[in-house]
Amino acid sequence: MRFEVSQVLDAIERRLGTDPALGAGVIDVAEMMYCADLDGGQGRPANLLRLGLVIDALARQVGEEQVYAYCVVDKSLLSNQDLTSNERMVMRRWGDDGLVEVVPGAAQRVAEISDLTGLPVISRAMPATWAPLPGAGGAVLNPRASIPHGPNQVGARMMSRWWKCPDPECGLFGPMRRSAGLPVPRLRMAQPSCPRHDAPLQDGGPRPPQQVLAVRVDGVIRIRFVVTAAQPVVVGRAPENGQGVVLGHWLGEEALAKVSRSHVSVSLTQQGIQVTDLSMNGTTVRLGGAADGELALSKGAHRVLGASDIVELFPGVEFGRLGALSSTRSLDVSSVVAEAPTMIFRPT
């Protein structure tokens, strides 16, 4: 049973991240752990595995299979005796790896992140977009407010800069984060600060512009990805060295034969998002997302995407700007708890 619990925690870990561009909601982990009605209690007042039920509910709510949650862990949880030693150890590791923020005053930090980024809040205890409630087969998110519309001006300005923590080992603002998205700085007297170390951040210069895109396979949005002006992103069945967006595990037999390992390159230029075909089978751009307005790309040809254009690698295998795509069929819950079922923690 202990091994099965670890499996669920590992599955939850794969849905955590502190890049607001990829997050679909922001969560106070402490609150979710104490929502005992989500799993019928299971005999424990606090249970980290309940976070998995909420992330599953978030996936269903936004219609994205590999949804990411921006989670904040109150520092007090690292010594909370309602949790097992394994749960406390896992949260410490998540914090060290920059997958979650570990801070004092998590509820206030959740509100700040939402204000700065526009990420929806998932909560029962504070003003929120969605409140988690028990439902058939797991948790559901009950709408409470409209979805926020993007970051505010202060947040947009902060997220347009690189920030460095004085601690070189910092998992949030250390040197390893230069190749990935940054978390949201904490504001202290209008000074961007590291939420983990509570130290003023050093301005590392401007960040390259970025755009968020989404992959849809067989009618379901599978994953988001970010393209920046600094580096193109390769999308395909299995891009070389595992770098890029890997589609192979979502493809059926025919699609596996037609989608190249490195099918297209996506770059962000001054003109916009540019797609370049790298394949032997070609790529279709559906203009404005319409099936009757198409542009065929052969190897080496490129196209700057319009706001609603959809790139099709094979029928049913496509990507475009996040706002231009939505899931067209119901999402089967297979992301967290159902990925790693456990005898002692099973939704009813």
N, C-alpha and C positions, 0 to 999 in steps of 0.2 A: 504493500500500500504506500509506503514511503517513497518508493521509486515512482509510482503512478502520480503522486502529488508533485514530485520533481518534474515529471513530464508536463504537467499542466503549467507549472511555473515557467518552464522553458518555453512553452507555447505562448504564454502571456508576454514573456520577454521579447519575442519576435514582433510584437505589436506595440512596442514602446519606442518613443523617440522624442527628442527635444528640438527638432527643427519645425517651426510653426508652419512652414510651407507644405509639409507633408501631413501635419496633424489634422484630424477631423473634429477634435474636441479636447477640452482641458478638464482634468479630473483631480480632485483631492482624494488621494488613495485612502487616507484614514477614514473618511466618510463612507466610502464604498465598502470597506472591510467590516464596518459595523451595521450594514444593512442586512440584518439576519434574515429578514423575510424573503430575500432574493433566492435563497436556497432552502427555505424551510427551517433555518436555524442550524441544523446539523450538529447541535450540541455545543457549539463554541460561540462566544460573544463576538469575537473578531476572527476573520478568516481572509487571508490574502487572495485565496482562490476566487472570492466573489468579484474581484476586479476583472477576472476573465469573463464572467457573465455580463458585466457592463460593457466590456469591449465588444463582445458578440452582439449585444443590443445596438451598440453604436454602428457596427458594420451593417446590420439590417436597416437601421434608420437612414443612413446615407447611401445605401446600396453599393458598398465597396467591400470586396472580399478581404483584401489585405489592408484593412484600415489601421491607421496609427493613432494612438492617443498620447497627448502631451500630459504626463502625470507628474504631480507634485507630492512628495512624501514629507510629512511633518517630521522634523528631526527627532521628536519624542518617540516616534514609532520604533526607532532603532534600539530602544531599551524597554519597549512595551511588553509586559509579561503576559498579556492576553494572546500574544503571538508565539509561535514556536521559534526555537533558536534558528531553525532552517529558514523560516520566513524573514527573520531579522537579518540573517546573513545574506540572503538573496537581495533584499532591498539595499543593503550596503554595497553589494556588487553592482547593482543597477546604477546607484549614484556614482560610484567610482568610474564606471564606464560611460557616464554621461547620457544614459538612457532615461533617467528621471532626474528631477531636481530634488535634493534633500535640503530643506530649509526650515527654520523656525517660522511658525505662523503660515502654514500651508494655505489656509482658506483665503487669507489676504493676498497671498501670492497668486492664487488661481484667478482672483478678480482682476489683479493687475495685468496678468498675461492676456486675459480676454479683452480688457480695455485697450491694450497696446496693439494687439494683433487682429482682433475681431474673431478669434476662435470661440465657438459655442462652449458654454459651461454646462457640465453634466452634474447636477446636484439636487438634493432635496432641501438642503439647509440654507442655501443662499440664492439670490436671484440667478436664474438659470434659463437656458434655452430648452433643456430637456431634463426631466426628473426620472431616475430609474425606479421602476416598479416591478413587482413579480408578475409574470405572465406565463402563458402556456409554453412549455419547453424552455423556460429561462426568463431572463429579464427583458423588459420592454422599456422604451424611453417615451415618456409622456410629454408632449409639447407644452411649454409654459410661456414662451416668448418667441418672437420672430428671430430668425438667424441673423447675427450681426453682419454688416457689410464691410469687410476688410479692416485693415489696421487704421488707427487714428494717425494724425500728422506726426505726433511725437514718435509713435512706434515705427512708422514708415521711415523717418529720418534715422532712427537708431539702427534699424535692420538694413539700412543701406551702407553701413560701415562694418569693417572687421573690428572685433574687440579682443583684447588679450588680457588674461588674468595675470597678476604678478606671480602666482604660483604656477610654475611650468608644468606641474603634474595635474593641473585642473582638467577634469573630464569634460567640463562645459565650455571653457574658453581657453584651453591649452592649445599648443601648436598643432595637435592632431586634428582639430576642428577646422583648420584652414581649407581642407579639401572637401568639407561637407557643410551642411547648413549650420548656422549658429542658433543657440537658444536665444531667449529674450532677456536682455540685461534687466537688472532690477534698478529702479530709480531711487536714489538716496539724495535728497536735496537737489534734484534735477541732474545729478551725476550718475551716469551708467555705472552700475556696480555688479560684481559677481554674486549671484544669489547663494552660491555654495560657500564662498570664503568671506563674503561681506566686505570686499575690498574694491576700491575704485578700479575700473577697467581702463586700460591704455588703448587709445584710438590707433588701430592698425591701418587706417586708410580706407578708401572706398571699396566696397564689394562690387563685383560685376553684376549687371542686371540679370534677372532670372525670370523664367516662366514655368508654371506648373502644368504638366500634361498628365493625361490618364490613359491607361490601356484598357480596352474592352474586348473580351473574348467570349464568344457565344452569348452575347447579350448582357454580360455582367462586367462591371468595372472591377478589374482584378487588382490594380496597383496604380499609384501615382508615381511620377518621377519629375525631377527638376532638371531643366537645361539652363545653363548660364552662358554668358558671353565669353567666359574664359576657356570653356572646353566643350567640344561636341559630345553627344551621347549616342552610342550605337544601340539600336533595337533589333533583336533577331531571335532566332531559335536558341542560340547559345553563343553569344559574342565571345571572342577570344579572351582567354585568361579570366573569364567570369566578369569582365568589366562591361558595364552597360546594363540594359534591360533584358533579362532572360525570360523568354516566353515559353520555352519548350514544355514545361510541366503542365501547361494549360491547353496544349494543342492535341487535336485528334490525329489519327494516322495520316489522313490526306494532307492536313495542314503541316504536319511534320515534314512531309516530302516536298512541300512547296515553299515554306518559309525558310529562307537561308539562315545560316548561323549568324552572320552579320548582314541583316537585310537592308537597313537604312541607317544613315547618319543624320542626327538632328542637331542643328546648331542655332545659336541666337546671334543674329547679325544686326546691323543698324537698320536694315529693312524689315526685320521681324524674324519669325521662326522659319528656318530654311530646312527642308528635307531633301536629302540626296540619296538616290537609289544606289545600293551596292550589290544587288542580287543578280542572279541569272534569270529570274522569273518575272521581274518587274514589280512595280508598285502603282497603285491607283490612288489618286487624290480625288475625293468626292467634294466638289466645290459647294460650299455652303452646307455640307452634310447631305446634299440631295443625291439620290440614286441616279437621276437622269442628267446630271451635270458632272462629268468625270474627265480627269486628265490622266493619261497613262505616262508613267515615267519608266524609262529603260535605264540600264546600268550607266551611271555617271551623270544622269540628268537630275536637275534639282528644281524645287518649287518653293517660293515663299508662301506660307500658309495664310489664308484669310482667317478672320476671327472665328468662323464656323466651319472651316474646312476639316475634313476627316481623312486620315491616311489609312488606306486599307492594304495590308500585306497579303491577305488571302480572305475570301469571304468569311466574315465573322471574326476576323482578327484585325483590330484597328486601334488607332489612337488619335488624340487631338487635345486641344485645350480642355482643362478640367470643366469649365463651364459649358463647353459645347457637347459634352457627352453625359449620358446618364444610363443607368442599367435599364434594360428593356424587359427583363424578366426577374422574377423573385430570386432573392439571394438565399441559397442553401447555407445554413450556418455550419461552416466547417473551418472556422478561423482559429478559435482558441480552445474552449472547453471541449467541443466535439472533436477537435484534433487530437486531444490527449485525455480520453475519458478516465475517470478514476472511480473505484468502488465506493469511496467514502465521500465523494463530492459529485453528485449527478443531478442536473436540473430535473424537476418534476413536471 
